[in-house]
Every structure is written in C-alpha cells, then in structure tokens.
C-alpha cells in the first residue's frame, strides 16, 4: 500500500506533519494493507492559513482497492490531524462495508 500526502489550497505541511499523517493513515488501514494498491490523502485549508474558521481544515482520502473502484471520503474539522484521524476512520468503515458486501 503506497500512501501519498498532498497539501493543497492554503495548506502548508512540514515533512514531520506529512510523516505523521502517513503513519496515522497506515496504522488505521493496516488490516487492508494487502488489498489496497494506494491511498491518497489530500489536505487543504478552506479559509487559507492566515484566517481561522470553524471546520476549515479539510481532509479527503481516496483508497484504491485492487481491482475495484476507489473509495473516497471527506471530513472538515478545526485542525489537520483531527481531520486526518476522522477521515481515516471513515474510509476504514467504507472499506469494511465494501469488502463485506463482496464476501457475502
């Protein structure tokens, strides 16, 4: 499973933050490591870094299961790590649902 973190619109991430985000996503999706070809994590700041607002940090995770359509989920919160954690949990549930339907 290859994980790629991309900072977009107003988001400026240090190498340490990128590593931390990758670790959170990898840990959360570990049980499906062999079934996922890649995971892309998109981080953005809806209001730009200079302005602060409620739920202005956005995380979108797109997981690509081998041989299946990608699963994408999105979360808005007040900080990046909170957004990544919530989004990783949400994509995990989506994958559980997708794989569960295939197995039944």
C-alpha positions in Angstrom: 0.0 0.0 0.0 1.5 3.2 -1.2 0.4 6.4 0.8 0.8 9.8 -0.8 0.0 13.0 1.1 -0.7 16.1 -0.9 -1.1 19.6 0.6 -3.4 21.8 -1.5 -5.3 25.1 -1.2 -3.8 27.1 1.7 -2.3 24.1 3.5 1.4 24.1 4.3 2.7 20.9 5.9 6.1 20.2 7.2 7.9 17.0 6.5 7.2 15.9 10.1 3.5 16.6 9.6 3.4 14.6 6.4 5.1 11.7 8.1 2.7 11.9 11.0 -0.3 11.9 8.6 1.1 8.9 6.7 1.6 7.0 9.9 -2.0 7.7 11.1 -3.4 6.5 7.8 -1.2 3.5 7.5 -2.0 2.4 11.1 -5.7 2.9 10.6 -5.9 0.9 7.3 -3.3 -1.7 8.2 -5.8 -4.6 8.1 -6.4 -3.9 4.4 -2.7 -3.3 3.5 -2.6 -6.2 1.1 -5.9 -5.3 -0.6 -5.1 -1.6 -1.3 -2.8 -0.5 -4.1 -2.6 3.1 -3.0 -4.0 5.7 -0.7 -4.0 9.4 -1.4 -4.5 12.0 1.3 -5.5 15.5 0.3 -5.2 18.2 2.9 -6.4 21.8 2.4 -7.3 24.9 4.4 -10.7 26.2 3.2 -10.0 29.7 4.6 -6.3 29.9 4.0 -3.6 29.6 6.7 -3.9 33.3 7.8 -7.6 33.1 8.6 -9.1 30.8 11.2 -12.6 29.4 11.0 -14.7 26.7 12.3 -14.2 23.4 10.4 -11.9 25.0 7.8 -9.4 22.1 7.7 -10.3 19.6 5.0 -9.1 16.0 4.6 -10.1 13.9 1.6 -8.8 10.3 1.5 -9.1 8.2 -1.6 -8.3 4.5 -1.1 -7.8 2.3 -4.2 -8.6 -1.4 -3.6 -7.0 -3.7 -6.2 -9.5 -4.5 -8.9 -12.3 -2.3 -7.5 -13.5 1.3 -7.8 -11.8 3.8 -5.4 -13.4 4.7 -2.1 -13.3 8.4 -1.3 -14.4 10.2 1.9 -14.0 13.7 3.2 -14.0 15.4 6.6 -13.9 19.0 7.8 -12.6 19.9 11.3 -10.6 22.5 13.1 -7.2 21.0 12.7 -5.3 18.8 10.2 -4.5 15.9 12.4 -8.1 15.7 13.7 -9.3 15.8 10.2 -6.9 13.0 9.1 -7.8 10.8 12.0 -11.6 11.2 11.5 -11.2 10.7 7.7 -9.1 7.6 8.1 -11.7 6.1 10.4 -14.5 7.0 7.9 -12.6 5.4 5.0 -12.0 2.3 7.1 -15.7 1.9 7.7 -16.3 2.4 4.0 -13.8 -0.3 3.1 -15.3 -2.7 5.7 -18.6 -2.2 4.0 -17.3 -2.6 0.5 -15.3 -5.7 1.3 -18.1 -7.1 3.5 -20.5 -6.9 0.6 -18.1 -8.7 -1.7 -17.5 -11.5 0.7 -21.2 -12.2 1.4 
